[in-house]
């Protein structure tokens, strides 16, 4: 069993990797769908090697889980696609901050999916999230790309909330690594036809970047995150994830030269603190 400090290090390393993955939307000169295909494909291979070769474990699951996991793999593909597209049409900051609103969606969806009590503070949390997002938008110089970025970022947040709640059911029946493998494999299969429908030319440099995204920023990040949950409570982990927009926006400032305004900082803090409140109220 890892120590609490080791688990915290694993947790924040995973969150940093998750945050930095958003920058690949700018680094890779290709459609979001193709980025997701590469990410899911190489993540699935990396997870399979880790489980079968290194851990010497099986990836077999109950047949009854195959279809549900395959369907959630499609949700995962849409989540990643909308996330990368939001960043491509706007900025890393807008994509990450809007995505950070997912706990608010969890507050609304969880009572419906698990027949649990609805907490009316979810309405206040939703209102605060909207206010925070209005702050990050340059209202005086609003472009269609900014609006599209927020729209797709919110879709990314909604589908991630849905995926999180569905995975809550799956991880009770099988390991998180198996869930990740089958979802990434399903995402790969559902996106595979785009290679023929929308063929693109990829340089060896771009291919190596996609491999790094899939192996390091996806498979390794999820492994570190799951490893941390052996000691760190899911509640603590959820709050740590709220730091993702901060890590990502700072990285985008230094690595991509993206501008960060005071209004964006204020809006980001409103969304993040609402995120933490939503996480605590669900705990």
C-alpha positions, 0 to 999 in steps of 0.5 A: 500500500503506497504512503499518503504522500506517494498517493498525493504525488501520484494524484497531482502528477495525473491531474497535471498530465490530464491538464497538459493533454489539452495542449495537444489540441493546439500542437497536433495539426489535425481534426479533433476526431483523428486526435481522439482516434490516435489517443484511444488506440495507443492508450488501449495498447499501453493498458493491454501491455501493462495488464497482460505483460507487466502485471500478468493479469487477464483482461477478460470480463463478463459478457454482460459488460461488453455492450455497456462498456462498448457504448460508454466507449462511444461516450468517451470518444465524444467527450474527448472529441468535444474537449479537443474541438473546444480548445481548437476553436477557442483557447486552452483556458476556455476549454479547460474551465468549461470542462471543469463544470462537470461536477455541476452536471453530476449534481443533476444527473446522479439523483436521476441515475441512482434514484438518490435525493436531489440537492437544490443547491445544484441550481445555485451551483449551475447559476454560479458556473454560468456566471463564471463562464461569462467572466472568462468570455471576452464579451467586448470582443466576442468571436464565434470561436469563443462561443463554439469553445464554450458550447463544446466545452460544456458538452465535454463536461456533460459527457464526462459527468455521464461517463463518470456516473456510468463508470461508478456502476462498472468499477463496482463489478470489474477493475478500473484498468479493464474498464479503461481498456474496453472503453478506449478500444471501443472508442478506437473501433467507432472512430476507425472509419474516419481514416477512410472517410476523411483521410489525412497525411500524418508526419512521423513527428505528429505520429510520435506526438499522438503516441506520447498523448496516448501512452503518457498523457492517457494510459499513464495518467489514468494508471497514476490516478487509479493508483492514488485512489488506493490511499486518497479518498475519491472526494480528495481526488475530485477536488484535485481535478479542479486544479486542472484548469489552473495547471493547463492555463499556466502551461498554455501561457508559457508554452503556447503564449495564450493570453490570460486576463484578470476576468478569466482568472476571476471566472476560472476561480468561480467555476473551480470553487463551484466545482469544489462545492459541488464535489463536497455536496455530493460527498 
